[in-house]
Amino acid sequence: MIRENERSVASGYLALFTLIVATLVVILWFISAVESESVAQIVAASIIFTILSFLFAGLFMVNPNEARVLQLFGKYVGTVKTPGLRYANPFYTKNKISVRVRNFETGKLKVNDCNSNPIEIAAVVVWKVIDTAEALFEVDDYEQYVQVQSESAVRGLATKYPYDAHDTEEEALTSHLSKIAEELKIQIQDRLDKAGVEVIEARISHLAYAPEIAHAMLQRQQASAIISARRKIVDGAVGMVEMALEQLSQKQIIELDEERKASMVSNLLVVLCSDRGTQPVVNTGSLYQ
C-alpha cells in the first residue's frame, strides 16, 4: 500500500528569476553571435535556449488546501502541500488533487427496513482527502469510490433498523437520529479507509415510506398517536376522579355509598374522557332521584 510522503521542493520565485535572467543572457549572446556570424556560437546559444525553455516546465503553482502529487516515470516521488509558486524536476508529472472539505448527497435509495417495509432513504456525506497517495493510487477514481461506498453503507444501515419505533426502548431510524448518524459515519469510514479519505459527518437527509405503502403507514401512525393520546387522557381522568373522591372524603363534604361513588366515577370519566363538550344536566330532585 502506498502512503503519502510529503516532500519539500525549491521556491519557484527564485527559480523563475534565475531562469528569466539566464534566458535574457542567452538571447543577448544569440544576437551577438548572429552579428558576428559565428555558427558555433549560434548553435550553442540555440541549444542552451532550448534547455532553458524545458527547465521552465519545472515551475508549478500550489493553491491553498491543494496538493500536487509528484511522479517520475510512473514512480511516486512525494506530495507537495506548501502553497505558492514551487519548482521541481521538469521530468516530474504533477497531478493536482484537492484536500478541501467536500460533500455530496446520495440519491434516494429504495430499501427494506428490518421489518421488510419498503422505505426511501438518502444521506449527506461530508468528507475530505487526507492521504493523497492512497486516493490516487489505491483506487481507480476516488470520488466515484466515495459515492458508491457511501450508498452501500446507507443501504446496509437501513436494513438493520425499523423505520419507526413501536415501543419506547426500540431504536429506529426516525427516533434515534444522532446514534444512526454516528453509526453511518463509522460504516462509511470503514469502507473508505483504503482510499485515503476521512469522513467528517454523515447524516440522513431524506427518510420516508415508499409510495406504495405510505398511505397505509400514515393511517397506522395516526392510530398509534390516537391510542397514545387516549391513554394519557384516561390516566389523567382516573387521577382526577381519585383526587375528587379523596378530597370529598377528607373534607367530609358528603357521604356517598358505593353505588353513588360508582355513578359519580362513571359521570366524571364520561366528562373528562369525552372528545366533545358535554351537556350538563341539573338534578332538581334529591340525590337518589
MIDRENVO-33270 format. One record per residue (C-alpha): residue number from 1; residue in three letters; x, y, z. Coordinates in nm, 4 decimals, padded with zeros to 6 digits. Each point is the difference from the previous one (the first is absolute). Layout:
<rs>
<r nuvex="NUM" nuse="ALA" px="X" py="Y" pz="Z"/>
...
</rs>
This chain:
<rs>
<r nuvex="1" nuse="MET" px="00.0000" py="00.0000" pz="00.0000"/>
<r nuvex="2" nuse="ILE" px="00.1350" py="00.3417" pz="-00.0998"/>
<r nuvex="3" nuse="ARG" px="00.0035" py="00.2591" pz="00.2794"/>
<r nuvex="4" nuse="GLU" px="00.0291" py="00.3741" pz="-00.0386"/>
<r nuvex="5" nuse="ASN" px="00.3503" py="00.1452" pz="00.0244"/>
<r nuvex="6" nuse="GLU" px="-00.0032" py="00.3782" pz="00.0332"/>
<r nuvex="7" nuse="ARG" px="00.2874" py="00.1480" pz="-00.1962"/>
<r nuvex="8" nuse="SER" px="00.1658" py="00.3426" pz="00.0147"/>
<r nuvex="9" nuse="VAL" px="00.1079" py="00.1592" pz="-00.3284"/>
<r nuvex="10" nuse="ALA" px="00.1760" py="00.3205" pz="-00.0949"/>
<r nuvex="11" nuse="SER" px="-00.1661" py="00.3394" pz="-00.0062"/>
<r nuvex="12" nuse="GLY" px="-00.1355" py="00.0801" pz="-00.3418"/>
<r nuvex="13" nuse="TYR" px="00.0643" py="00.3727" pz="00.0304"/>
<r nuvex="14" nuse="LEU" px="00.3792" py="-00.0393" pz="00.0189"/>
<r nuvex="15" nuse="ALA" px="-00.0052" py="-00.2588" pz="-00.2787"/>
<r nuvex="16" nuse="LEU" px="-00.2151" py="00.2262" pz="-00.2183"/>
<r nuvex="17" nuse="PHE" px="00.2339" py="00.2967" pz="00.0516"/>
<r nuvex="18" nuse="THR" px="00.3075" py="-00.2117" pz="-00.0784"/>
<r nuvex="19" nuse="LEU" px="-00.1542" py="-00.1449" pz="-00.3152"/>
<r nuvex="20" nuse="ILE" px="-00.1108" py="00.3407" pz="-00.1273"/>
<r nuvex="21" nuse="VAL" px="00.3492" py="00.1490" pz="00.0531"/>
<r nuvex="22" nuse="ALA" px="00.1640" py="-00.3010" pz="-00.1652"/>
<r nuvex="23" nuse="THR" px="-00.2403" py="00.0227" pz="-00.2951"/>
<r nuvex="24" nuse="LEU" px="00.0750" py="00.3703" pz="-00.0492"/>
<r nuvex="25" nuse="VAL" px="00.3738" py="-00.0714" pz="00.0059"/>
<r nuvex="26" nuse="VAL" px="-00.0371" py="-00.2755" pz="-00.2612"/>
<r nuvex="27" nuse="ILE" px="-00.2128" py="00.2240" pz="-00.2215"/>
<r nuvex="28" nuse="LEU" px="00.2657" py="00.2737" pz="00.0114"/>
<r nuvex="29" nuse="TRP" px="00.2661" py="-00.2606" pz="-00.0741"/>
<r nuvex="30" nuse="PHE" px="-00.2039" py="-00.1287" pz="-00.2939"/>
<r nuvex="31" nuse="ILE" px="-00.0395" py="00.3529" pz="-00.1394"/>
<r nuvex="32" nuse="SER" px="00.3729" py="00.0603" pz="00.0373"/>
<r nuvex="33" nuse="ALA" px="00.0776" py="-00.3319" pz="-00.1742"/>
<r nuvex="34" nuse="VAL" px="-00.2298" py="00.0893" pz="-00.2885"/>
<r nuvex="35" nuse="GLU" px="00.1719" py="00.3387" pz="-00.0420"/>
<r nuvex="36" nuse="SER" px="00.3425" py="-00.1620" pz="00.0071"/>
<r nuvex="37" nuse="GLU" px="-00.1225" py="-00.2794" pz="-00.2292"/>
<r nuvex="38" nuse="SER" px="00.1482" py="-00.2653" pz="00.2280"/>
<r nuvex="39" nuse="VAL" px="-00.1775" py="-00.3275" pz="-00.0831"/>
<r nuvex="40" nuse="ALA" px="00.1372" py="-00.1831" pz="00.3058"/>
<r nuvex="41" nuse="GLN" px="-00.1263" py="00.2678" pz="00.2388"/>
<r nuvex="42" nuse="ILE" px="-00.3393" py="00.0092" pz="-00.1723"/>
<r nuvex="43" nuse="VAL" px="-00.0397" py="-00.3789" pz="00.0374"/>
<r nuvex="44" nuse="ALA" px="00.1156" py="00.0080" pz="00.3640"/>
<r nuvex="45" nuse="ALA" px="-00.2349" py="00.2873" pz="00.0859"/>
<r nuvex="46" nuse="SER" px="-00.2901" py="-00.1829" pz="-00.1682"/>
<r nuvex="47" nuse="ILE" px="00.0678" py="-00.3179" pz="00.1963"/>
<r nuvex="48" nuse="ILE" px="00.0260" py="00.1858" pz="00.3302"/>
<r nuvex="49" nuse="PHE" px="-00.3184" py="00.1945" pz="-00.0763"/>
<r nuvex="50" nuse="THR" px="-00.1833" py="-00.3291" pz="-00.0682"/>
<r nuvex="51" nuse="ILE" px="00.1242" py="-00.1421" pz="00.3308"/>
<r nuvex="52" nuse="LEU" px="-00.1127" py="00.3122" pz="00.1878"/>
<r nuvex="53" nuse="SER" px="-00.3428" py="-00.0216" pz="-00.1635"/>
<r nuvex="54" nuse="PHE" px="-00.0295" py="-00.3590" pz="00.1212"/>
<r nuvex="55" nuse="LEU" px="00.1052" py="00.0996" pz="00.3534"/>
<r nuvex="56" nuse="PHE" px="-00.2980" py="00.2361" pz="00.0194"/>
<r nuvex="57" nuse="ALA" px="-00.2185" py="-00.3138" pz="00.0123"/>
<r nuvex="58" nuse="GLY" px="00.1198" py="-00.0555" pz="00.3571"/>
<r nuvex="59" nuse="LEU" px="-00.2033" py="00.2985" pz="00.1241"/>
<r nuvex="60" nuse="PHE" px="-00.3422" py="-00.0758" pz="00.1456"/>
<r nuvex="61" nuse="MET" px="-00.2548" py="00.1662" pz="00.2284"/>
<r nuvex="62" nuse="VAL" px="-00.1471" py="-00.1473" pz="00.3190"/>
<r nuvex="63" nuse="ASN" px="-00.3218" py="00.1644" pz="00.1194"/>
<r nuvex="64" nuse="PRO" px="-00.1173" py="00.0019" pz="00.3650"/>
<r nuvex="65" nuse="ASN" px="-00.1564" py="-00.3324" pz="00.1048"/>
<r nuvex="66" nuse="GLU" px="00.1383" py="-00.1614" pz="-00.3113"/>
<r nuvex="67" nuse="ALA" px="00.2808" py="-00.2478" pz="-00.0598"/>
<r nuvex="68" nuse="ARG" px="00.2175" py="-00.1077" pz="-00.2900"/>
<r nuvex="69" nuse="VAL" px="00.0965" py="-00.3661" pz="-00.0271"/>
<r nuvex="70" nuse="LEU" px="00.3416" py="-00.0423" pz="-00.1639"/>
<r nuvex="71" nuse="GLN" px="00.0887" py="-00.3001" pz="-00.2170"/>
<r nuvex="72" nuse="LEU" px="00.3174" py="-00.0811" pz="-00.1886"/>
<r nuvex="73" nuse="PHE" px="-00.0627" py="-00.2365" pz="-00.2910"/>
<r nuvex="74" nuse="GLY" px="-00.2879" py="-00.1657" pz="00.1881"/>
<r nuvex="75" nuse="LYS" px="00.1747" py="-00.0176" pz="00.3370"/>
<r nuvex="76" nuse="TYR" px="-00.1547" py="00.1897" pz="00.2921"/>
<r nuvex="77" nuse="VAL" px="00.2490" py="00.2598" pz="00.1257"/>
<r nuvex="78" nuse="GLY" px="-00.1955" py="00.2036" pz="00.2558"/>
<r nuvex="79" nuse="THR" px="-00.2762" py="00.2517" pz="00.0615"/>
<r nuvex="80" nuse="VAL" px="00.0458" py="00.3771" pz="00.0135"/>
<r nuvex="81" nuse="LYS" px="-00.2485" py="00.1833" pz="00.2250"/>
<r nuvex="82" nuse="THR" px="00.1805" py="00.3310" pz="00.0599"/>
<r nuvex="83" nuse="PRO" px="-00.2052" py="00.2691" pz="-00.1791"/>
<r nuvex="84" nuse="GLY" px="00.1605" py="00.2418" pz="-00.2428"/>
<r nuvex="85" nuse="LEU" px="00.2216" py="-00.0156" pz="-00.3072"/>
<r nuvex="86" nuse="ARG" px="00.2261" py="-00.3059" pz="00.0247"/>
<r nuvex="87" nuse="TYR" px="00.2699" py="-00.1589" pz="-00.2144"/>
<r nuvex="88" nuse="ALA" px="00.0847" py="-00.3667" pz="-00.0474"/>
<r nuvex="89" nuse="ASN" px="00.1646" py="-00.2302" pz="-00.2507"/>
<r nuvex="90" nuse="PRO" px="-00.1483" py="00.0775" pz="-00.3462"/>
<r nuvex="91" nuse="PHE" px="-00.0295" py="-00.3741" pz="-00.0633"/>
<r nuvex="92" nuse="TYR" px="-00.2470" py="-00.0344" pz="00.2893"/>
<r nuvex="93" nuse="THR" px="-00.3685" py="-00.0316" pz="-00.0812"/>
<r nuvex="94" nuse="LYS" px="-00.1970" py="00.2149" pz="00.2399"/>
<r nuvex="95" nuse="ASN" px="-00.3552" py="-00.1216" pz="00.0613"/>
<r nuvex="96" nuse="LYS" px="-00.2295" py="00.2479" pz="00.1719"/>
<r nuvex="97" nuse="ILE" px="-00.2264" py="-00.1267" pz="00.2800"/>
<r nuvex="98" nuse="SER" px="-00.2256" py="00.1992" pz="00.2311"/>
<r nuvex="99" nuse="VAL" px="00.0123" py="-00.0538" pz="00.3767"/>
<r nuvex="100" nuse="ARG" px="-00.2928" py="00.2332" pz="00.0656"/>
<r nuvex="101" nuse="VAL" px="-00.3109" py="-00.1131" pz="00.1875"/>
<r nuvex="102" nuse="ARG" px="-00.2609" py="-00.1302" pz="-00.2412"/>
<r nuvex="103" nuse="ASN" px="-00.3513" py="-00.1348" pz="00.0312"/>
<r nuvex="104" nuse="PHE" px="-00.2553" py="-00.1777" pz="-00.2119"/>
<r nuvex="105" nuse="GLU" px="-00.3485" py="-00.1436" pz="00.0421"/>
<r nuvex="106" nuse="THR" px="-00.0767" py="-00.3556" pz="-00.0978"/>
<r nuvex="107" nuse="GLY" px="-00.2963" py="-00.0661" pz="-00.2201"/>
<r nuvex="108" nuse="LYS" px="-00.3311" py="-00.1090" pz="00.1522"/>
<r nuvex="109" nuse="LEU" px="00.0549" py="-00.3709" pz="00.0539"/>
<r nuvex="110" nuse="LYS" px="-00.2930" py="-00.2399" pz="00.0266"/>
<r nuvex="111" nuse="VAL" px="00.0767" py="-00.2715" pz="00.2568"/>
<r nuvex="112" nuse="ASN" px="-00.1808" py="-00.2173" pz="00.2538"/>
<r nuvex="113" nuse="ASP" px="00.0401" py="00.0728" pz="00.3717"/>
<r nuvex="114" nuse="CYS" px="00.0425" py="-00.2804" pz="00.2541"/>
<r nuvex="115" nuse="ASN" px="-00.3779" py="-00.0554" pz="-00.0017"/>
<r nuvex="116" nuse="SER" px="00.0054" py="-00.0423" pz="-00.3802"/>
<r nuvex="117" nuse="ASN" px="-00.1873" py="00.3262" pz="-00.0540"/>
<r nuvex="118" nuse="PRO" px="00.1142" py="00.1784" pz="-00.3196"/>
<r nuvex="119" nuse="ILE" px="00.1391" py="00.3449" pz="00.0782"/>
<r nuvex="120" nuse="GLU" px="00.1817" py="00.2801" pz="-00.1802"/>
<r nuvex="121" nuse="ILE" px="00.3217" py="00.1260" pz="00.1576"/>
<r nuvex="122" nuse="ALA" px="00.2788" py="00.2422" pz="-00.0939"/>
<r nuvex="123" nuse="ALA" px="00.2986" py="00.1402" pz="00.1881"/>
<r nuvex="124" nuse="VAL" px="00.2411" py="00.2929" pz="-00.0121"/>
<r nuvex="125" nuse="VAL" px="00.3688" py="-00.0894" pz="00.0364"/>
<r nuvex="126" nuse="VAL" px="00.2673" py="00.2594" pz="00.0826"/>
<r nuvex="127" nuse="TRP" px="00.3531" py="-00.1190" pz="-00.0786"/>
<r nuvex="128" nuse="LYS" px="00.3521" py="00.1011" pz="-00.1022"/>
<r nuvex="129" nuse="VAL" px="00.3190" py="-00.1623" pz="-00.1261"/>
<r nuvex="130" nuse="ILE" px="00.2633" py="-00.0473" pz="00.2720"/>
<r nuvex="131" nuse="ASP" px="00.2414" py="-00.2300" pz="-00.1879"/>
<r nuvex="132" nuse="THR" px="00.0570" py="00.1111" pz="-00.3584"/>
<r nuvex="133" nuse="ALA" px="00.2078" py="-00.3051" pz="-00.0936"/>
<r nuvex="134" nuse="GLU" px="-00.2698" py="-00.2465" pz="00.1058"/>
<r nuvex="135" nuse="ALA" px="-00.2712" py="00.2056" pz="-00.1680"/>
<r nuvex="136" nuse="LEU" px="00.1802" py="-00.0033" pz="-00.3363"/>
<r nuvex="137" nuse="PHE" px="00.1715" py="-00.3391" pz="-00.0022"/>
<r nuvex="138" nuse="GLU" px="-00.2083" py="-00.2375" pz="00.2148"/>
<r nuvex="139" nuse="VAL" px="-00.3357" py="00.0538" pz="-00.1753"/>
<r nuvex="140" nuse="ASP" px="-00.0794" py="00.0744" pz="-00.3628"/>
<r nuvex="141" nuse="ASP" px="-00.2232" py="00.3064" pz="00.0532"/>
<r nuvex="142" nuse="TYR" px="-00.0156" py="00.1075" pz="00.3630"/>
<r nuvex="143" nuse="GLU" px="-00.2975" py="00.2363" pz="-00.0458"/>
<r nuvex="144" nuse="GLN" px="-00.2145" py="-00.2716" pz="-00.1565"/>
<r nuvex="145" nuse="TYR" px="00.1295" py="-00.2451" pz="00.2595"/>
<r nuvex="146" nuse="VAL" px="-00.1216" py="00.2286" pz="00.2799"/>
<r nuvex="147" nuse="GLN" px="-00.3465" py="00.0270" pz="-00.1542"/>
<r nuvex="148" nuse="VAL" px="-00.0468" py="-00.3715" pz="-00.0668"/>
<r nuvex="149" nuse="GLN" px="00.1267" py="-00.1110" pz="00.3409"/>
<r nuvex="150" nuse="SER" px="-00.2107" py="00.2630" pz="00.1783"/>
<r nuvex="151" nuse="GLU" px="-00.3159" py="-00.1200" pz="-00.1722"/>
<r nuvex="152" nuse="SER" px="00.0897" py="-00.3570" pz="00.0906"/>
<r nuvex="153" nuse="ALA" px="00.0438" py="00.0976" pz="00.3656"/>
<r nuvex="154" nuse="VAL" px="-00.3368" py="00.1800" pz="00.0019"/>
<r nuvex="155" nuse="ARG" px="-00.1706" py="-00.3102" pz="-00.1386"/>
<r nuvex="156" nuse="GLY" px="00.1640" py="-00.2213" pz="00.2600"/>
<r nuvex="157" nuse="LEU" px="-00.0992" py="00.2319" pz="00.2847"/>
<r nuvex="158" nuse="ALA" px="-00.3632" py="00.0249" pz="-00.1128"/>
<r nuvex="159" nuse="THR" px="-00.0436" py="-00.3777" pz="00.0142"/>
<r nuvex="160" nuse="LYS" px="00.1126" py="-00.0147" pz="00.3663"/>
<r nuvex="161" nuse="TYR" px="-00.2648" py="00.2318" pz="00.1498"/>
<r nuvex="162" nuse="PRO" px="-00.3757" py="00.0479" pz="-00.0299"/>
<r nuvex="163" nuse="TYR" px="-00.1405" py="00.3185" pz="-00.1478"/>
<r nuvex="164" nuse="ASP" px="-00.1720" py="00.0967" pz="00.3248"/>
<r nuvex="165" nuse="ALA" px="-00.0081" py="-00.1418" pz="00.3535"/>
<r nuvex="166" nuse="HIS" px="-00.3033" py="-00.1922" pz="00.1248"/>
<r nuvex="167" nuse="ASP" px="00.1122" py="00.0342" pz="00.3618"/>
<r nuvex="168" nuse="THR" px="00.2093" py="00.2542" pz="00.1901"/>
<r nuvex="169" nuse="GLU" px="00.3111" py="-00.2203" pz="00.0306"/>
<r nuvex="170" nuse="GLU" px="00.0268" py="-00.1015" pz="-00.3661"/>
<r nuvex="171" nuse="GLU" px="00.2608" py="00.1784" pz="-00.2103"/>
<r nuvex="172" nuse="ALA" px="-00.1345" py="00.1273" pz="-00.3300"/>
<r nuvex="173" nuse="LEU" px="00.1079" py="00.2143" pz="-00.2935"/>
<r nuvex="174" nuse="THR" px="-00.2434" py="00.2788" pz="00.0892"/>
<r nuvex="175" nuse="SER" px="00.0502" py="00.0091" pz="00.3777"/>
<r nuvex="176" nuse="HIS" px="00.3761" py="-00.0450" pz="00.0525"/>
<r nuvex="177" nuse="LEU" px="00.1427" py="00.2408" pz="-00.2569"/>
<r nuvex="178" nuse="SER" px="00.3258" py="00.0741" pz="00.1834"/>
<r nuvex="179" nuse="LYS" px="00.0877" py="-00.3643" pz="00.0541"/>
<r nuvex="180" nuse="ILE" px="-00.0973" py="-00.0925" pz="-00.3556"/>
<r nuvex="181" nuse="ALA" px="00.2177" py="00.2837" pz="-00.1358"/>
<r nuvex="182" nuse="GLU" px="00.2988" py="-00.1094" pz="00.2085"/>
<r nuvex="183" nuse="GLU" px="-00.0330" py="-00.3623" pz="-00.1088"/>
<r nuvex="184" nuse="LEU" px="-00.0391" py="00.1059" pz="-00.3620"/>
<r nuvex="185" nuse="LYS" px="00.3189" py="00.2071" pz="00.0251"/>
<r nuvex="186" nuse="ILE" px="00.1916" py="-00.2963" pz="00.1447"/>
<r nuvex="187" nuse="GLN" px="-00.1232" py="-00.2387" pz="-00.2688"/>
<r nuvex="188" nuse="ILE" px="00.0924" py="00.2383" pz="-00.2828"/>
<r nuvex="189" nuse="GLN" px="00.3414" py="00.0705" pz="00.1552"/>
<r nuvex="190" nuse="ASP" px="00.0757" py="-00.3723" pz="00.0220"/>
<r nuvex="191" nuse="ARG" px="-00.0657" py="-00.0322" pz="-00.3728"/>
<r nuvex="192" nuse="LEU" px="00.2041" py="00.3079" pz="-00.0972"/>
<r nuvex="193" nuse="ASP" px="00.3134" py="-00.0544" pz="00.2101"/>
<r nuvex="194" nuse="LYS" px="00.1837" py="-00.1605" pz="-00.2921"/>
<r nuvex="195" nuse="ALA" px="-00.0739" py="00.3039" pz="-00.2190"/>
<r nuvex="196" nuse="GLY" px="00.1725" py="00.2536" pz="00.2252"/>
<r nuvex="197" nuse="VAL" px="-00.3284" py="00.1762" pz="00.0785"/>
<r nuvex="198" nuse="GLU" px="-00.1265" py="00.1295" pz="00.3360"/>
<r nuvex="199" nuse="VAL" px="-00.3743" py="00.0185" pz="00.0613"/>
<r nuvex="200" nuse="ILE" px="-00.0761" py="00.3137" pz="00.2027"/>
<r nuvex="201" nuse="GLU" px="-00.3765" py="-00.0402" pz="00.0263"/>
<r nuvex="202" nuse="ALA" px="-00.2747" py="-00.2222" pz="-00.1350"/>
<r nuvex="203" nuse="ARG" px="-00.3699" py="00.0632" pz="00.0618"/>
<r nuvex="204" nuse="ILE" px="-00.3313" py="-00.1187" pz="-00.1432"/>
<r nuvex="205" nuse="SER" px="-00.1476" py="00.2719" pz="-00.2205"/>
<r nuvex="206" nuse="HIS" px="-00.3127" py="-00.1773" pz="-00.1253"/>
<r nuvex="207" nuse="LEU" px="-00.2076" py="-00.2723" pz="00.1616"/>
<r nuvex="208" nuse="ALA" px="-00.3491" py="-00.1094" pz="-00.0986"/>
<r nuvex="209" nuse="TYR" px="-00.2108" py="-00.3055" pz="-00.0655"/>
<r nuvex="210" nuse="ALA" px="-00.0137" py="-00.1156" pz="-00.3605"/>
<r nuvex="211" nuse="PRO" px="-00.3019" py="00.1449" pz="-00.1875"/>
<r nuvex="212" nuse="GLU" px="-00.1790" py="-00.3355" pz="-00.0251"/>
<r nuvex="213" nuse="ILE" px="-00.0337" py="-00.0349" pz="00.3786"/>
<r nuvex="214" nuse="ALA" px="00.0191" py="00.3631" pz="00.1096"/>
<r nuvex="215" nuse="HIS" px="-00.3780" py="00.0418" pz="00.0421"/>
<r nuvex="216" nuse="ALA" px="-00.0409" py="-00.3194" pz="00.2026"/>
<r nuvex="217" nuse="MET" px="00.2940" py="00.0883" pz="00.2242"/>
<r nuvex="218" nuse="LEU" px="-00.1384" py="00.3502" pz="00.0521"/>
<r nuvex="219" nuse="GLN" px="-00.3273" py="-00.1504" pz="00.1219"/>
<r nuvex="220" nuse="ARG" px="00.1943" py="-00.2254" pz="00.2383"/>
<r nuvex="221" nuse="GLN" px="00.1961" py="00.2945" pz="00.1340"/>
<r nuvex="222" nuse="GLN" px="-00.3201" py="00.1970" pz="00.0498"/>
<r nuvex="223" nuse="ALA" px="-00.1591" py="-00.2922" pz="00.1835"/>
<r nuvex="224" nuse="SER" px="00.3065" py="-00.0356" pz="00.2231"/>
<r nuvex="225" nuse="ALA" px="-00.0094" py="00.3709" pz="00.0772"/>
<r nuvex="226" nuse="ILE" px="-00.3709" py="-00.0140" pz="00.0863"/>
<r nuvex="227" nuse="ILE" px="00.0502" py="-00.3000" pz="00.2277"/>
<r nuvex="228" nuse="SER" px="00.2910" py="00.1696" pz="00.1759"/>
<r nuvex="229" nuse="ALA" px="-00.2020" py="00.3191" pz="00.0488"/>
<r nuvex="230" nuse="ARG" px="-00.3015" py="-00.1922" pz="00.1318"/>
<r nuvex="231" nuse="ARG" px="00.2221" py="-00.1872" pz="00.2435"/>
<r nuvex="232" nuse="LYS" px="00.1266" py="00.3274" pz="00.1437"/>
<r nuvex="233" nuse="ILE" px="-00.3530" py="00.1403" pz="00.0213"/>
<r nuvex="234" nuse="VAL" px="-00.1246" py="-00.3063" pz="00.1859"/>
<r nuvex="235" nuse="ASP" px="00.2970" py="00.0056" pz="00.2390"/>
<r nuvex="236" nuse="GLY" px="-00.0667" py="00.3656" pz="00.0746"/>
<r nuvex="237" nuse="ALA" px="-00.3749" py="-00.0546" pz="00.0416"/>
<r nuvex="238" nuse="VAL" px="00.0497" py="-00.2880" pz="00.2434"/>
<r nuvex="239" nuse="GLY" px="00.2366" py="00.2149" pz="00.2039"/>
<r nuvex="240" nuse="MET" px="-00.2486" py="00.2883" pz="00.0117"/>
<r nuvex="241" nuse="VAL" px="-00.2861" py="-00.2303" pz="00.1069"/>
<r nuvex="242" nuse="GLU" px="00.2174" py="-00.1516" pz="00.2707"/>
<r nuvex="243" nuse="MET" px="00.0950" py="00.3473" pz="00.1245"/>
<r nuvex="244" nuse="ALA" px="-00.3641" py="00.1121" pz="00.0010"/>
<r nuvex="245" nuse="LEU" px="-00.1121" py="-00.3007" pz="00.2064"/>
<r nuvex="246" nuse="GLU" px="00.2885" py="00.0419" pz="00.2463"/>
<r nuvex="247" nuse="GLN" px="-00.0726" py="00.3695" pz="00.0532"/>
<r nuvex="248" nuse="LEU" px="-00.3750" py="-00.0624" pz="00.0464"/>
<r nuvex="249" nuse="SER" px="00.0807" py="-00.2647" pz="00.2578"/>
<r nuvex="250" nuse="GLN" px="00.2676" py="00.2013" pz="00.1836"/>
<r nuvex="251" nuse="LYS" px="-00.2052" py="00.3195" pz="00.0217"/>
<r nuvex="252" nuse="GLN" px="-00.3156" py="-00.1978" pz="00.0846"/>
<r nuvex="253" nuse="ILE" px="-00.2033" py="00.2024" pz="-00.2470"/>
<r nuvex="254" nuse="ILE" px="-00.2335" py="-00.2882" pz="-00.0807"/>
<r nuvex="255" nuse="GLU" px="-00.0254" py="-00.3691" pz="00.0789"/>
<r nuvex="256" nuse="LEU" px="-00.0485" py="-00.2257" pz="-00.3024"/>
<r nuvex="257" nuse="ASP" px="-00.0766" py="-00.3685" pz="-00.0026"/>
<r nuvex="258" nuse="GLU" px="00.1731" py="-00.2322" pz="-00.2441"/>
<r nuvex="259" nuse="GLU" px="-00.2787" py="00.0231" pz="-00.2561"/>
<r nuvex="260" nuse="ARG" px="00.0095" py="00.3822" pz="-00.0048"/>
<r nuvex="261" nuse="LYS" px="00.3804" py="-00.0036" pz="-00.0139"/>
<r nuvex="262" nuse="ALA" px="-00.0172" py="-00.2249" pz="-00.3044"/>
<r nuvex="263" nuse="SER" px="-00.2533" py="00.2330" pz="-00.1617"/>
<r nuvex="264" nuse="MET" px="00.2160" py="00.3020" pz="00.0752"/>
<r nuvex="265" nuse="VAL" px="00.3106" py="-00.1701" pz="-00.1368"/>
<r nuvex="266" nuse="SER" px="-00.1880" py="-00.0943" pz="-00.3168"/>
<r nuvex="267" nuse="ASN" px="-00.1284" py="00.3542" pz="-00.0530"/>
<r nuvex="268" nuse="LEU" px="00.3402" py="00.1575" pz="00.0628"/>
<r nuvex="269" nuse="LEU" px="00.1759" py="-00.2389" pz="-00.2382"/>
<r nuvex="270" nuse="VAL" px="-00.2570" py="00.0732" pz="-00.2705"/>
<r nuvex="271" nuse="VAL" px="00.0541" py="00.3736" pz="00.0440"/>
<r nuvex="272" nuse="LEU" px="00.3816" py="-00.0174" pz="00.0152"/>
<r nuvex="273" nuse="CYS" px="00.0540" py="-00.2589" pz="-00.2725"/>
<r nuvex="274" nuse="SER" px="-00.2507" py="00.1293" pz="-00.2525"/>
<r nuvex="275" nuse="ASP" px="00.1471" py="00.1527" pz="-00.3146"/>
<r nuvex="276" nuse="ARG" px="-00.2892" py="00.2473" pz="-00.0162"/>
<r nuvex="277" nuse="GLY" px="-00.1497" py="00.2455" pz="00.2458"/>
<r nuvex="278" nuse="THR" px="-00.2574" py="-00.1670" pz="00.2295"/>
<r nuvex="279" nuse="GLN" px="-00.3439" py="00.1423" pz="00.0711"/>
<r nuvex="280" nuse="PRO" px="-00.0627" py="00.0530" pz="00.3739"/>
<r nuvex="281" nuse="VAL" px="-00.3215" py="-00.1326" pz="00.1564"/>
<r nuvex="282" nuse="VAL" px="-00.1249" py="00.1684" pz="00.3159"/>
<r nuvex="283" nuse="ASN" px="-00.1554" py="-00.2372" pz="00.2546"/>
<r nuvex="284" nuse="THR" px="-00.2861" py="00.1861" pz="00.1704"/>
<r nuvex="285" nuse="GLY" px="-00.1058" py="-00.2958" pz="00.2082"/>
<r nuvex="286" nuse="SER" px="00.1775" py="-00.1823" pz="00.2774"/>
<r nuvex="287" nuse="LEU" px="00.3301" py="-00.1770" pz="-00.0346"/>
<r nuvex="288" nuse="TYR" px="-00.1744" py="-00.3344" pz="-00.0463"/>
<r nuvex="289" nuse="GLN" px="-00.2523" py="00.1120" pz="-00.2639"/>
</rs>
